[in-house]
Amino acid sequence: MDTAGKVIKCKAAVAWEPNKPLVIEEVEVEPPQEKEVRIKVVASGLCQSDLYYLYKDMNKDLFPLVLGHEAAGIVESVGKGVTEFQPGDKVIPLFIPQCRECRFCKNPKTNLCEKRGSSEPNMANSRICCKGKKLLQFMGTSTFSEYTVLKEIALAKIDPAAPLDKVCLLGCGVSTGFGAAINVAKVEPGSTCAVFGLGAIGLAAVMGCKAAGAKRIIAVDINPDKFEKAKVLGATDFVNSKEHSKPISQVLVEMTNGGVDYSLECVGNVEVMRSALESSAPGWGVSVIVGYTNLHDISARPLQLMTGRTWKGTLFGGFKSKDGIPEMVKNYLDKKVTLDEFITHKMTLDQVNDAIELLKHGKCIRAVMSVSPQ
């Protein structure tokens, strides 16, 4: 492409400070350096993790930055030493890279990578500037920009037939929830499951439980408007926590004659995490923490674990990213997983603050923003 090796001026949504609206700015995106790739971001979803850093964590040291990590795009140019990609490839950015060389990547028991570094925005990797100031890069991706630069190990090449405005959701939410059920909980056929929280991740967990053959899937949320969507994706029972005076774990234990086989917490609330654990059956129950928070400690009575429950956590649904994302794209193209059910709003990058308000108030599952034309 004629932009290769040149600074690209383009549009990005910049978070100048916490708890403030994003600002659409003209930014400069530098060419990729060694083992880096510059992509044109075609579509990006808005995830609760973006809102977490903007409204909950609010660490001023992380600003200014460009948010966004659930996206899909097209390779514009590659830096020195890049062999896996070439201009024109369709790709999905990875907030958990896969270098395939470190001891974590070589261990089948984890999807972590030593070269991931912190989950916090990383100044060292930023190639985006605005008004003479270097912007922080969010989770190594920063996809609320028409162009962004990523490490080669933080991209997955996908089937050229994949619609980018759909498969962008596999960059975080859908893969996280689906994988939590399939890869981490390892839901078994005929089992009973409970999913706490029916955002995109929770709905994807419902879909994963169904794909694994669960016979009963209890969807738990305080917003009954989400129950119909959960039913379409496989939920069989529905519990509104607000309708019960007793602890919700007790409600589920009574519904299931002693507790569910698998519970998945998809909210990011430490009290809900404990409820999910307590709703699982003693002896063999497995409870998985899927929702993200780093602001509070979790707690449980030792006896809840001593009696045989297993408490697990997961990032990105246990998928080794470079391997798992192309497989999930194939599953979508083969109609083994759905993505259309998750997309409730189609917007543009200019409407990012409107999308944020919708997600903040629980009025959308996923808003997919058109960032650049294909």
Secondary structure as UniProt FT lines:
FT   TURN            2..5
FT   STRAND          8..15
FT   TURN            18..19
FT   STRAND          23..29
FT   TURN            34..35
FT   STRAND          36..45
FT   HELIX           48..51
FT   HELIX           52..57
FT   HELIX           60..62
FT   STRAND          65..66
FT   STRAND          70..78
FT   TURN            80..81
FT   TURN            87..88
FT   STRAND          90..93
FT   TURN            103..106
FT   TURN            108..109
FT   HELIX           114..116
FT   HELIX           123..125
FT   STRAND          128..130
FT   TURN            131..132
FT   STRAND          133..134
FT   STRAND          136..137
FT   HELIX           138..140
FT   STRAND          147..151
FT   HELIX           152..154
FT   STRAND          155..157
FT   TURN            160..161
FT   HELIX           164..167
FT   HELIX           168..171
FT   HELIX           173..179
FT   HELIX           180..185
FT   TURN            189..190
FT   STRAND          192..196
FT   HELIX           200..211
FT   TURN            212..213
FT   STRAND          216..221
FT   HELIX           224..226
FT   HELIX           227..233
FT   STRAND          237..240
FT   HELIX           241..243
FT   HELIX           248..255
FT   TURN            256..257
FT   STRAND          262..265
FT   HELIX           270..279
FT   TURN            282..284
FT   STRAND          286..289
FT   HELIX           302..306
FT   TURN            307..308
FT   STRAND          310..313
FT   HELIX           316..318
FT   HELIX           321..333
FT   TURN            334..335
FT   HELIX           340..342
FT   STRAND          343..348
FT   HELIX           349..351
FT   HELIX           352..360
FT   TURN            361..362
FT   STRAND          366..370
//
